[in-house]
Amino acid sequence: MSKYDYSKYHDCEKYGERFKKAEKALNSATNSVKALLALAESQDRDLTASEEQEADKLMKQAEKHSEELDRLEQLRAFDRDVSSDRSHDPQRVIDLEKERDGGYTPAMAACHKPEIIKDVNGAEIPVYSKGQSMAIWNRDKQYAPDTFGRYVVALATGRQEVCPEIKAAQMTTDNAGGGYLVPSPLERMVIDRVRNASVLARSGARFADLPNGTTQIATVDSGATFSSVGEGNTIPESSVSFGSKLMVLQKRAVLIPMTVELLEDSYNAGQVIQDAVVRDAAEDMDNFIISGSTDPEYTGLVTTGSISETGSVGAIAWEDFHNMAIELRAANEEPNAYILNPTIAGDCDILTTGDGSTSAKSWLGAPPSLDGVQRLQTGNVSTAYAIMADWSQLMIGIKQGTFRVEISRDAGDYFAKDLVVLKVVYRVDYAITRNSAFRRLAGITT
């Protein structure tokens, strides 16, 4: 019987797979050492020099895997604390492991290491994929999940006991001219949660931490065509269309006034404020990138000319999505998700075959061509459009240090009205790095 019980991790694949892999490696190394010793004993001799070298190597491997198993075994001590959170917030598991270990391990930081790309000027840009945390990679101090909201309440009301972390943060974030700025680690925590709440982030879009407000990102507009060439014959040319997208970060901002009484009297004000900021910022980012803006004019995914489009669709049918998937695969792309309005998703769900009278009536489900292609719904795309893509080819740029949250009681006439105002500002733009990875439906009717 196995010494370790990884059944407790059955609903957290990351830990379960690591446990089984380490245990298998340990058993393999241990059994190999036993086999060497048994062979020498059966021949009534000592280990040869090469066998001793091999045994030493295997024993070091076994020791390493045993230490890994011991560490994973310790996770059982707090498994109970995270079992209710795993299905809703995988980040909570990571945060609790960090809290237990007293710091992020190199392995944890490594798995959150962003891809580093360079813009046309050679500036380095960290790019975060789905599941990667800005806060973990930047080795920020990790706060409790509701710290941001409690921080706002403590600054606005002066009740520092609401947020014990505030004293150290105030030393560097006191902004007498406009109130208090939320410290950078908390900002990155908020950004991570905004990304988790964003339908674009769930689709697999990547986030670039841009060093400048205007950045050129390289793109591939069309690929090369290869040919069979005989020996000694001239190799034909094929044009490859490389391009670049100028990402000009757009400033998005809002003022959120709140009464002091709300902050002083509501025990859950901090959590409500944090949830509202995260939800609203994620919704704004999705809407801005998908649908665009007219003030100033900004082209979103539903109208940009770089995406191939099937227009005048009319009433939706599963064939429309099937055709998009086939077109993408014909271009050697593999779609991983499609985004559509919940109303149109509902229209798909009630598609039926048969009239129930002359023939049996039954539901029409998605065709096999959509197996493994995630369906994502959001009100931030109008009922007239749907987009299918390999969403890893969408890069969303946010400028480093510009996701700012500021709190003030003195700005404007808020002081006279005994109000607190929360100012949320961020800058964002997007780039499609490979146009062939996107297809769009337009002219859908309900």
Salt bridges, closest charged atoms under 4 A:
ASP5 OD2 - ARG76 NH1 3.99
ASP11 OD1 - ARG86 NH1 2.99
GLU17 OE2 - LYS20 NZ 3.09
GLU51 OE1 - ARG45 NH1 2.85
GLU68 OE2 - ARG18 NH2 3.96
GLU68 OE1 - ARG71 NE 3.69
GLU73 OE2 - ARG76 NH2 2.84
ASP79 OD1 - ARG86 NH2 2.57
ASP85 OD2 - ARG92 NE 3.55
ASP95 OD2 - ARG193 NH2 3.78
GLU97 OE2 - ARG18 NH2 3.90
GLU97 OE2 - ARG71 NH1 2.85
ASP101 OD2 - ARG71 NH1 3.52
ASP101 OD1 - ARG100 NH2 2.78
GLU115 OE1 - ARG206 NH1 2.75
ASP140 OD2 - ARG188 NE 2.49
ASP146 OD1 - ARG150 NE 3.19
GLU161 OE2 - ARG159 NE 3.40
GLU165 OE2 - ARG150 NH2 3.61
ASP192 OD1 - ARG195 NH1 3.15
ASP280 OD1 - ARG279 NE 3.33
ASP284 OD1 - ARG252 NH2 2.61
GLU309 OE1 - ARG440 NE 2.80
GLU327 OE1 - ARG439 NE 3.63
GLU333 OE2 - ARG434 NE 2.72
GLU334 OE2 - ARG329 NH2 3.03
ASP349 OD1 - ARG375 NH1 3.05
ASP390 OD2 - ARG434 NH2 4.00
GLU406 OE1 - ARG404 NH1 3.88
GLU406 OE1 - LYS423 NZ 3.38
ASP413 OD2 - LYS417 NZ 3.36
ASP418 OD1 - ARG409 NH2 2.77
